[in-house]
Amino acid sequence: MENNNNQNELREDAINVLENIEDTVEHICDTHFLSGEKVWVMISALSDYKLAEFSSSPDIEYEDELEEESDNEDWTNNIDYDKLEEDN
């Protein structure tokens, strides 16, 4: 029963995060005239980068991908431009 409660709590947390991120993406797209696809690809790259900060976890093996840079590391190098199909 406790496992079921943990799954329900995790699901509620995930829905809350998703709703907040979707609202933020919509605001960014409207304010900066960016496509949703472009912003979601950027979020994907940033997510990979941020997960690498938890590289001590045995489930995540990103340590080799990290480079020594300043606090404002250039995670934009992780953006997969092939995922974007926008007309420029």
C-alpha positions in Angstrom: 0.0 0.0 0.0 2.8 2.4 0.9 4.4 1.8 -2.6 1.1 2.8 -4.2 1.0 6.0 -2.1 4.6 6.8 -3.2 3.7 6.2 -6.9 0.6 8.5 -6.5 2.7 11.2 -4.8 5.4 10.9 -7.5 2.7 11.1 -10.2 1.1 14.3 -8.6 4.6 15.8 -8.3 5.4 15.0 -12.0 2.1 16.5 -13.1 2.8 19.7 -11.1 6.2 20.0 -12.6 4.9 19.4 -16.1 2.1 22.0 -15.7 4.6 24.6 -14.5 7.1 23.9 -17.2 4.4 24.0 -19.9 3.2 27.4 -18.6 6.8 28.7 -18.6 7.4 27.4 -22.1 4.2 29.1 -23.3 5.3 32.3 -21.7 8.8 32.2 -23.2 7.4 31.4 -26.7 4.9 34.2 -26.6 7.3 36.7 -25.1 10.4 35.9 -27.2 8.6 34.7 -30.4 10.2 31.3 -30.2 8.7 28.0 -31.4 7.6 25.5 -28.9 9.7 22.9 -30.6 12.9 25.0 -30.3 12.3 25.7 -26.6 11.6 22.0 -25.8 14.8 20.9 -27.6 16.6 23.5 -25.5 15.0 22.1 -22.4 16.1 18.6 -23.4 19.7 19.7 -23.7 19.5 21.6 -20.4 17.9 18.6 -18.7 20.8 16.3 -19.9 23.3 18.9 -18.6 21.6 19.3 -15.3 21.3 15.5 -14.8 25.0 15.3 -15.3 25.4 17.3 -12.1 24.1 14.2 -10.4 26.7 12.0 -12.0 27.5 10.3 -8.6 24.3 8.4 -9.1 25.0 4.9 -10.4 22.0 5.2 -12.8 23.5 8.2 -14.6 26.8 8.0 -16.4 27.4 11.5 -17.8 30.6 12.2 -16.0 32.7 11.8 -19.1 30.6 14.4 -20.9 31.2 17.1 -18.4 33.9 19.7 -19.1 35.6 22.0 -16.7 34.1 25.5 -17.3 32.8 28.4 -15.4 29.6 28.4 -13.4 27.8 29.5 -16.5 28.8 26.4 -18.5 27.8 26.3 -22.1 25.1 23.6 -22.0 24.0 24.9 -25.4 26.6 22.7 -26.9 24.2 19.8 -26.1 21.4 21.2 -28.3 20.6 18.7 -31.0 19.9 21.0 -34.0 18.9 18.0 -36.1 15.7 17.8 -33.9 14.7 21.2 -35.1 12.7 21.3 -38.4 12.1 25.0 -38.5 12.3 27.1 -41.6 14.9 29.8 -41.1 
